[in-house]
Amino acid sequence: MTPTQLRAFAAVVRLGSVKQAAAELDVSEAAVSLHVGQLRKELGDRLFTRTASGLAFTPGGLRLASRAAEMLSLQERTIIEVSQAGGGRRLLRVAAESLFAEHAAPGLIGLFAGRAADLDVELSVHDPRRFGSLLRARTVDVAIGPSPGGAVDETLSCKPFLNFQLVVVCGPEHPLAGRDVGVHQLRDQVWLLGPSAATDLGAVPTMLRKLNVPEHHQQIYQSHAAALEEAQRNSGVAPAISFAVAPDLANGRLVRIAGPALRFDGGWVTMTLAEGGVAPAAAELVRFVTTPRATQAMLRGPGVNVGRFRPSIHITLWS
């Protein structure tokens, strides 16, 4: 099997069409069909058949689809590592949910990367529902975000490391400022939200579900910082991590809304491949996040401004 053959097959699996795979790879349909045919011959498996509803993959084809993604990712990672090794450097790729990436990652990764002169750390923001597939495909080395809930796949290792409190805040001139309010009053407010509200996992979506906030009352901004800026203008209410808004609460730019149902606890975990598949730098980070120095860096480290934050596609490199 060649990387070209695997890349063609992986594209067919992902897009569900030989025609679309050819367009993405910028080759002819005949070339894609040729590569798939060579794989079929070498493996002795049809891999997939065409049906009225699309492509139907054989058990062998599904297994190859998983392995192809892993092998191609491993090839890319090897190229990067060889290049980095030639220059005497290592690369650690970290995936994070947006809430952690914005409020805690800069302090943590800045401190961690600063401990090793030969280490570069690449941080990318992803939906936490994709963490497992990113790790298994070896697109990233470690993922940080909310607990996945339920039983964790045996191919993955999940370790909690930091709990936090989620509170509801508003501007000092907002009608609810300084008042004890009930859930029904909050449901009628405009909720100013960061990108973490756009997924199903994590503290913010859990809060919105428990309070039963109508979707038409939810406004999602490019960053949590932008949502909090709108809250300071008395445009609505916003959920926030207590340590992240402590300075704004202290100087009066924001006011915490009190109420018996307005305290929510959240937490973050690290996810890696199970033992044996963890990159040494990833294992080192997993150990480091539980140290007092790391905790202080996350709680007190510098925030990321709106201009630097890009949901899903933004990558930040620490050297």
Salt bridges, closest charged atoms under 4 A:
GLU24 OE2 - ARG14 NH2 2.03
GLU70 OE1 - ARG67 NH1 3.52
GLU70 OE1 - ARG138 NH1 3.86
GLU81 OE2 - ARG77 NE 2.78
GLU102 OE1 - HIS224 ND1 2.84
ASP118 OD2 - ARG90 NE 3.12
ASP120 OD1 - ARG89 NH2 2.75
ASP127 OD2 - ARG129 NH2 2.50
ASP141 OD1 - ARG77 NH1 3.55
ASP141 OD1 - ARG93 NH2 3.22
ASP153 OD2 - ARG136 NH1 3.47
ASP200 OD2 - ARG129 NH1 2.99
GLU230 OE2 - ARG233 NH1 2.62
ASP248 OD1 - ARG253 NH2 2.62
ASP265 OD1 - ARG263 NE 3.75
GLU284 OE2 - ARG115 NH1 3.24
